[in-house]
Amino acid sequence: MRIVLAGGGTGGHFYPLIAVAEAIEDITKERVLIEPELYYAGPSAFDSEAMHEHDITLISIPAGRLRRYFSIQNFFDIFKTIWGAFTATIQLFKIYPDVVFSTGGFAAYPVLVAARVLMIPVIIYDADALPGRVSLWSSKFARWIAIAHPDAVKEFPENVRDRIARTGHPIRKEIEKPTNEGGHEFLKLRSDVPTVFIMGGSQGSVAINNVILNALPELVKRYNIIHQTGVTNLEETSRLSKLILRNSFFDKRYRAFGLLNTLALRMTAGISAVIVSRAGSGSIFEIASWGIPSILIPIPEDVSRDQKENAFSYARSGAAVVLEQQNVTEHILIAEIERITGNPDLKKKMSAAALAFSRPESARKLATIIVDTALEHEPR
């Protein structure tokens, strides 16, 4: 059984592939099937260590991207994409996989073109409330279409909707459940005040970092603050936070990290009362699986149209509130944190809504469809 995984460019496209790969491994062991050969086809691996851990072979496929703003790179990337589709067709013909699974994005496009040319079964998944162009295009020939947000259905053509299933978002097993004991000790924080977790996405967020720094003197009086700044922002944010808190009695309540590792993430989730986050689908569904109330600050629409739709789709469930970046000040953010943490009934209601939205076992559902499709395609 050979399975090709496609999608990437960001952690939001890449890590669902890893979650599904984990579930495929589990299913093949349970069914006593021959261990599958897993491949990742794309320009580069977002996390080569995760690929190595699951014995996923990289097939290097160049891919251009279409930017929403004027750039001369759009012209050159047309040729990169054409070359990528040609390369992908040759590479897929050599291994002739039984199924291609795509999470969308520009990195998946050449692979999906090749799969269509070679008539290899395709299954696609789109994480966003507003599906991407690659997902909408590939839905025309995909065997099955999986979505995370209920609002995404209406964006697909009517003639493909009978092939759509809302599975939720595939989350790696290692972070799907928070660790509910030992978090304060692990993170060297006191347990007598609530903890606020700031998630800026895999790249961090300068805008959110700045608001948090402005609010820091007031926040640390009432909360522990765990701040994921983004790796490139850690040094600057740490320097500024030390200056801001140099005379504060509560400076030990603030902890900054570039990017939390798996253990630290689970520990943080286990002690957090509320999360302030960007609105990537990966972040939203991780928060939902933990059952934690959240305040979402989506990337502005002129930069990314997806996050605003994701944020309001999730907020309609009652699990989160949305603050648009241009309106966020330290005073507004502090007020929202206080409103949630100071109202036990509201907090309980938001937590229940988050868990209801999360759709657990998503990776396993997708892996089951992929394995069944691959077995159908295998020669008898």
Buried (B, 14 or more C-beta within 10 A) or exposed (E): BBBBBBBBBBBBBBBBBBBBBBBBBBBBEEEEBEEBBBBBBBBBBBBEEBBEEBEBEBBEBBBBBBEEEEEEEBEEBEEBBBBBBBBBBEBBEEBEBBBBBBBBBBBBBBBBBBBBBBEBBBBBBBBBBBBBEBBBBBBEBBBBBBBBBEBBBEBBEEEBEEBBBBBBBBBBEEBBBBBEEEBBEBBEBEEEBBBBBBBBBBBBBBBBBBBBBBBBBBBBEBBBBBBBBBEEBBEEBBEBBEEBBEEBEBBEBBBBBBBBEEEBBBBBBBBBBBBBBBBBBBBBBBBBBBBBBBBBBBBBEEEBBBBBBBBBBBBBBBBBBBBEBEEBEBEBBBEBBBBBBEEEEBBEBBBBBBBEBBBBBBBBBBBBBBBEBBEEBEEE
